[in-house]
Amino acid sequence: MAWEGTSDRDDSGSGPPDPARRSPVEWVAIGLTAVAFVAVAVATTLVFIQFRAGAAQQPPGPYVRAHAIPAGTPGTAGTPGAAGTAGASGSGSAGPSDPSSSPLDRVDHAWAASAAAATGIPDRALLAYASADLTIEAQQPSCALGWNTLAAIGTVESANGTYGGATLLANGYTSKPIIGVPLNGGKFGGSKVAAIPDTDHGKLDGDTRWDHAVGPLQFIPSTWARWGADGNGDGVASPDQIDDAALTAARYLCASGTMTTSASWRAAVFSYNQSNAYVNEVASIANRYAGETSGLS
C-alpha cells in the first residue's frame, strides 16, 4: 500500500479512494466481503482439520488366521450349525445327508470357544468368522484376510448378530431379521444415507420401494445378488445366516485385492463402507481381537 501518506495522488479516480469519502453503501459492501472471506477461511480450516483427522489412521487389523483341526482328524459331526440344520427360513429343513461335510467342521472348535470367551464374541458368530477365514484362505490364499477383520466388521455392523435384541440361533440365523434403515437419501444418525431404489422387489428387506441393508453383515440386496455365498454347505445362500454372510463378506473384501499392506487393508474395508471413521473403528476392534487371542494355542 505505497499510496498511503503520499502527496502526489490526484483526484482523477486512478488511485485508491480516500477512506474518509466512502459512502455507507461502500462500507456495507466492504463488511460483507470481509465476512465472506472469514467464512471461506473457516470452512477451509475445518476441511483441513477433517483431512488431518482422516489421515490419523488406525493401523490395520493384523492377519490372524483361524485355527483348523489337523488334517485327518475326525470332524465334529452334529455340531450345532453344521450343514443340514437350516434351510432358507432357518426352520431346520434338511440339507446334505452328511453333516460332517460342513465347512464349519474344519474349525478347531476348542480354539473357537476359547477365542469367543476371550473376546466376548458369541460362540456361533466366531465359528462363522473362523470358517469363512479358512474357506477364503483355501480359495484365495494371497488375500490374507484374518478372521479378526471379519469379526470386527460384524461387531460394527450388527454387534455380531445381536442388534436390536436379536440373538444368533444354533443354525446361524438370527432370531429376528436385522434390517437397516430405508436407503431413501434421508438422514440417519446425523449422516445422509444413499438413495437406492428397490432392486429385489422386497424379497430380502420387505420393502418394494427402497433397498435396506440386511442380516448380521448388513448387505444391500444388489450386493448380495452378486456376491452371496453358501458358507455352511446347506445349499442355500442367505444374508440372514451368519456363515453365509461371513463368507460373502470375505469374498467381497478379497475382491479388492490382497490385504497384506496398510493401504490395501484400508482400501478393502473402505469398499465395505466408504468412511474413514468406519475403517478406523474396524481397525481398532480387529487389533483388539488379535491381542485378546494372541496367547491361545
N, C-alpha and C positions, 0 to 999 in steps of 0.2 A: 504494500500500500504506500508507494513512494509519493503519492499525491498529497498525503496528509502534511500540513504545516507549510506547504509551498505557497508562494505568492504569484506564481506565473500562470495559474489556471484561469482561463477565460470563462465566460458565461454562455458559450455557444452550444453547450449541451454535449460537447465531445468528451468532457471529463466526468468523473463521478459527481453525483449531485451533492449538494450541501445537506447533511443530515437535518439541520435545523429547518430546512424548507420542505421536508417530506410532508405529504398530506396524511390524514388519518387512514385513508384507504390504503396508502402505500405501507404504512406501519402494520396494518392488519395483514396485508399480503406477506410482509417480511416475517411476521409472527407465525403465520400458517406454514410458511416454508420451513421455518426453524422447527416447528412441531413435527412436520413430516420427516425432516432429516433425523430428528431424535428417534422417531418411531422406527424408521428404517434401520438405524444403528442398533436399537434394542432388539429388533427382530433378527438381525444378522448375528448379534451376540448370542441369542437363545439358540439359533440353529447351530452355531459353533459349539455351544455347550452340549447340545444333544449329540452332535457328531463325536465330541470327545468322550461322552458317556458311552456311546456305542462302541468306540474304539477301546474302551476299558473292558476288554472282553475276558470272560471267564475262560480258563484253559479248557480244552475239550475233554469230554469224558474218556478216560483211557479204555483201551480194548481189554475187556475182561471176558475170558472165554468161560462158557458154562462147562460144568463137569459132566462128562459122559460116562456111562458104565463101560468097563473094559470089554473089548471085543470078545465074543464068545460067552459072556455072562448071560444067564437066562434073563429074559425080560421080566417086567413087572405086570404080568397079565392080571387083569381085574382091577388095576388101579383106577380110582375114580377119575373120570375124564378121558379114559382111553377110548380108542375107536369103538364104535358100536353103542355108545352111551347116549348119544344125542343126535336128533335129526334136525331139520331146518328150523323147527319151532322150539327145540330144546325139550321136547316131550319124551325123549327116550326111545325113539324109534331105532330099529336095528340098523347097524352098519355092517362092515366086514365081519365075517364069521370068526376071525382070529383076532381077539383084542390085543394080543401081544404084538401085532403089526403096527400099532400106533406109534407115530414119531415121538410121542412123549416118553415112550419106554426106553429111548436111548439116553435119557437124562438120568444121572445118578440121583435118585430120589432122596437119599440120605443127605447128600450135599445140598440139594434144593431146599429141604426142610430146614437145614442149619442156616442157609442164606436167608430164607424167609424170616426166621426168628431174629437174625442179626439186623435186618433192615426194616422189619415191620411190614414188608410187602405180604399180602395174603399168599398163602402157600400155593393156591391154584393159579394165581397170576404169575408168580415167579416160575412155576413149572412151564407155563406157556412161553415166557420170555426165553427161558433156557432152551426149550425145544426149538423155538424159532432161530435162536443163535446157532445151534448145531446144524439145523437144516440149511440155513443160508451159508454157513461155512462150507458145507459139502457142495453146495450148488455154485457158490461164488467165493472161493477161498481168498481171493485178493481183496475183497471188500473190507475185511477187518472190522466188522460191526460186533460190538460186545453186547451181551445180554443186559448189562447195566444201562446202556444207552436206551434200549427198548423200554426198560423198566422206568427210566426217568421220564420218557415221553408218556408212558401210561400213567405215571403219577400225576403229571401236569394236566393231561387231558381228562382224566376221569377218576383220579385217586385210585387207580388200578381196579376199575370196575365197581367202585363203591359210591360214585357220585349220586347225590340226591337220595341217599338211603338205600341204594341198590346193594346187593351182595352177589358174589360170584358163587354159582352153584357148582356142584361136583362135575357136571358135564361141560363146564366152561362158559355157559350162558349166564347173563346177568338176570337177577330175579325180576327185574322190570327193565323195559327199554331205557337206554340212555340216549336221549335225543336233544341235540343242541338247539339254539335259537334259530328262528327262520332267517335265512340269508337273503334279506329283503332290502339291503342297503341302509338299514336303520342303525341306531346306536345300541350298543350293549357294553356295559361296564366302562362307559366313558369313551369308547372307541367305535368307529364306524365299521360295520361288518360288510362283507362283499354282497353284491346283489346277484344271486344265482337263481334264475327261474327253474322250476321243477324239471328234472331230467329223467325221472324214473316213474312218472305217473303216481307218485306217492307210495310206491311199493315198499321202500325201506323206511321212510320217515313219516308216512301217513299224511303228507301234505302234497296236494296236486297243484299248488301254486308256486311254492318256493322250496328249494332244497334245504335240508338241515344236515349237520354232521351227526353221525350215528355211531353207537357202540362204544366200547371201552377205549378204543384208539381214535375215535371221532373221525370217521371217513365220510366225505360227502359222496352221494350216490354215483356221480360221474367218475370219481376217482376209484371207487370200489369196482365199478363196472370194468375198468381197465386192469386193475392190479389185484383184485380179490383172489385169495388163495385158500386152499383147504389145508389148514395147519394140523389137524388131528387125524387125518386119514379116514374120515367117515363118509367121504364122497360129496360133502356139502361145504360150500364156502359162504359163511355168514358174517357180516360185520359185528353182529351181536355176540359172537362166540370168540372168546379171547385167544384161543390157539390160532384160529383163522386170522383174526385181526392182527396178532403179533407177527405172524409170518408175512402178512401183507405189508405191514409197516416196514419189515426188514427188506422185502423186495423193493419197496418204494424208495427207501433210503439208499440202498446199494445201487439203484439206477443212476444216482448222481455220480457214481464212480467210487474209487477207493476212499476209505475214511481213515487213512493212515497218517495224515498231517492235520495240524490245527485248522488250516484253511479248508481242506476238503471235508473234514468232520463238520465244521460250522456250515459249510455250503449245503451239505446233505440235510442237516437238521433245519436250516433256514428254509429249504424247499418244503418242509413239512408245515411250517408256519412262518411266514415271512415277517419276522420281528426279531431284532437283535436282543430285546429283553427276553423273549421266549427262549432263544438259543442259549443265552447266559443262564437262565433258570434251569434248563435241561442239563447244561454242562455242570452246574453246581451240584445238582441231585445225582447225576451219574458219577461224579467224583466221590460224593459221599458214600454211595452204594459200593463203589470199588474199595474204599477204605474200610468200610464195615465188614467186608467179606474177605479181606486180604489174608487173614490168618486161617481161613478154612481150608481143609485138605480134602 
